[in-house]
């Protein structure tokens, strides 16, 4: 991973990038970015706004969200940046946003919001926080935006996973961590694996109308890495990618024309990658179906906004 996930890997992989891929005009395209007040989300929002997109920042904290909106408007010169208060870990908050926004068309959804808790936390829906933030909430948001995504034309949904998922298999037992000691890093990585699986299934659901991707950004310098993984940060901080470098593939997947293929694949540094490097992490179709059935059941209430 060192030499690939770090900034030296980005510099090497960047030699194969085509600059013209991001010389695009995104005016008229509506892009939603969760967790957009900092880090990868903010870098993604800035890059999309610079290319003319209407960008909606979906943030849970009003103060940080307002500061990010105002700073991004100044930095990009775009007035087409709006803030929506949404906590994707809370299903009621996701439903309220979609009902309130009433978006006729959506062209890009970036599932970027992330958490890495040190201790077990349950949401008001009685879901473990990583599972709620990375899996159930984004799944519900995608489901509720299905109609505007189909209406958008050339729409894309992007799940921002993590290279940490390579160490984990699709684990569906004890999702609320009641039978094992809580480990936030493991919970994070396991739910990032689930995102890759869900992206593949969503691609099948929306085939021919909406492209769906998962990606991982490598090791980027973000506030979460610094505060939640302090030992890793102390050792690696000189080699970490900038947020813009980490977000580059998100922006490329969102903006490149035509849409990159294949839909449903995992991407890293603008190239399709294997979702498995360790054989014991591979899951079968039955297990992927079990995850889909589970999240569909957990989000089935109140889907009248579809």
N, C-alpha and C positions, 0 to 999 in steps of 0.2 A: 504493500500500500504506500509506503514511503517511496517517493519518486513518481507516484502516480496521483494519489489523492491530494498531495500538497501543492504548493505554488510552482514548484519545479515541474511537476507533472502537467499543470495547466500550461506553462510556457512551452513545453514540448508538444502537447496536443494542439495548441493554438496554431502551430505552423500549418496544420491541415485545414484550418477554418477558411471559409470563403467570406471575405468582408462584405460582399454584395448580398449575402443572405440576410443581413440586418439593415440593408439600405431599403427600407420599406416605409410606406405611408400608412399609418394605422388610423387615420381620421375616420370617424364614424363607427369604430369598433369599441365595444364596451367590455372592459376587462375588470374582473373582480379578483383582488388579492387578499387573502386572509393573513393575519399577522403581519401587516404591512407597515407598522410603525418603526421597525428596526431591522437590521441584519439583511438577510436574503430577500425578505418581503419588500423592504423599503428599496433595495437596489433594483428589484424587479419592477416595482411601481415606477421608479424614476426612468428606467430604460423604456418602458412602454409609453409613458407620458411624453418623453422626448421625441417619440416617433408619431405623436399626434393622437394616441388613443385616449378615450375617456376612461379614467381609472378610478375605481371605487375602492377605497381602503377599508377593509373589514377588520376592525380592531375592537378589543374588549375594554380598553382603558381610554376614557374620554380625553384626559389631559395629554397622554402620550400620542394619541391619535390626532388630536388637533394640532399639536406641535409638528408632527410629521407632515400632515397635510399642508400647513402653512410653509414649512421649510421646503417641501417638494415643489410647491407652486413657485416659490422664489427661485429655486435652483434650476427648474426646467423651463420656466417662463410659461407654463401651461396653466390655464384657468379651469381645465377639465379634470380636476382631481377633487374627488369628494370623499367625505368620511361617513361611514356607517358603523354604528356601535353594535357589534355582534360578538358574542362569546360562543365560539363553535363547540365548546365542550358542553353547552347547555342547549338541549334540543328545543326548548321553548324560545330561546333567543334566536336560533336559526329560523324557526317558523315565523316569528314576529318580523324578522328582517325581510323575508321573501314576501310576506303579506303586505308589509308597508311599502317596499320598493316597487312592487308591481312592474317589473321590467319586461317589456314586450320582447326584447331580444338581448341575448348575452352571447359574446363571441369568445371570451376566455375566462376560465375559472382556474385560479392557482391555489391549490390547497397547501398553504405554506405554514399556517399557524402550528406552533409546536411547544411542548413543555417537557421538562426533564426533572420531575419531582424527586426530592430526597426521601420522602416518606409517602406511605399509602394515603391517597386522598380520594374520597368518593364525591361525585357530583350530586346535584339534586335529583338526578335520574338514577342514582345508586350505581353509577358506572365508575370504574377506576379512571383517573384523570387522563392518563396517556391514551387509553382505549377510547375514551370519549372525544378527546381533542384530535387525535390522529385518524380515527377510524369511523366512529359512529356519527359524529357531527358532520364531517365532510361528506359521508355517504348520504345523509339526509339532505344536505345542501345541494348535492348533485341531483338527487331525486326531485326535489322541489323546483329546481331550475331546468328540469329536463325539457319542458316545452319551450321556454325562451332560448335554450341552447340549440334545439332543433330548428327554431325559427331564425337563428342568427346567421346561418350559412358559414361554412368553413370554420365552425367553432371548435375549440380545443379545451380539454380539461387536463390539468397537470397536477399530479400528486408529487410533492417534494418529499422524497424518502431520505434515507441516510445509508452510507456505506456500512454503518453498524449492523444493518439488517443481514449482511452476509454471514454473520456468526450465528443466526437464529433460524430455526425452522418455524413453520406455521403452527403456533401453539394456541389451541382453543380451550384447553382445560384450565380451570381456576383463573379466569380472566379478571376476577375481582381480588385476587391475591389473598384469599382467606385461608388457604391450606399451605402456604409457603411464606418464608420471610420475604418482605418486600425488597426489591432491588430496582431502583428507578432506571438505571442504565439498561437492565435487561427488559424491563417493561417498555422502555423507549424503543429498543431495537426490535422487539417482537412486534410491536404495533407498526413499526416502519416496514417490516416484512409484510404485514397485512395490507398495507397501502399498495405494495407492488402487486399483490394478488388481486385486490379489488380493481386496480386500474386495468388489469387484463380482462376481468369479467365485464367491467363497464364498457370496454371497447367492443365487446361482443354485443352488449345490449344496445349500443348506439351506432353499430356498424353502418357505414355508408352515409351517416349524417353528422356525427361528431367524432373527432379524433381524441383519443384518451391516452395519456402517457404517464409513466412514473419516471422519475429521475433521481439521481443523487448528486449533490454538489461538491463532493470531496470534502476536505477539511478546510473550513472557512473561519475567518476571524469574526466572531459574532459575540454579542453580549452573553448569550446563553452558554456558549462554549467557555467563556472566561469565568462566569459565575458558577456554572453547574459542573464543569469539569476542570477545576483549577489545577490539578496536577498535570493533566494532559496539556493544558494551556501553557503552564510554566515550561514544560519540556519542548513543546512544538511551536510556540507562538511565532518564532522567526520564520517558520516554514508554512504558516497558514495562508490560505488564499484570502484575498480581499473579498468583501461581500459581493462586489460586482463580478469578480471572477467566478465565485460560487454560483451566482445567479445567471451566468451567461447562458447555460443550456436551457434554463427556464424561459428566458426571453426568446431564445432561438426557436424553441418548440412552440411558443405562443405566436411568433411573428413571421417565421419563414413561410414563403410561398413558393411552391405548393407545400402543404402540410407534410412534415417528415413521415416516412413510413418505416416500420409498421406501427399502426395504432395498437396500443396494448403493451408495447415493449418498454423495457427499462433503458434509460439513456444516461450517459455520462460523457461530458465534454463533447457534445454534439455527435455522439456515435452510439448506436444500439449496442447494449452489453448483455452478457448473461446475467440472469437473476440469481444464479447459484454458482458458487465456486467450491463449496464443500458438499460432498454427495449426501451427507446425512441431513442436510437442510431441505432437500427436495420434497415437495408435497404432491399428492396425487389429485386427480380431478374431484374425487369424493370429498377430500378435505377442503378444497377450494369452494366447492358447492356448499359445504357446511358453514363456512365463514359467511358466504353470501346470504344463506338462509337466516343466519343469526342476525346480521345487521338489518336485513329486511324486516325481521320480526321486531327488533328493537326500535325501528323508526316508522313502523306502519301506521301509528296513530296520527291523525290530523294531516293527511296528505291531499286535502281538497285543493291546495294551491297548485297541484300538478297541471 
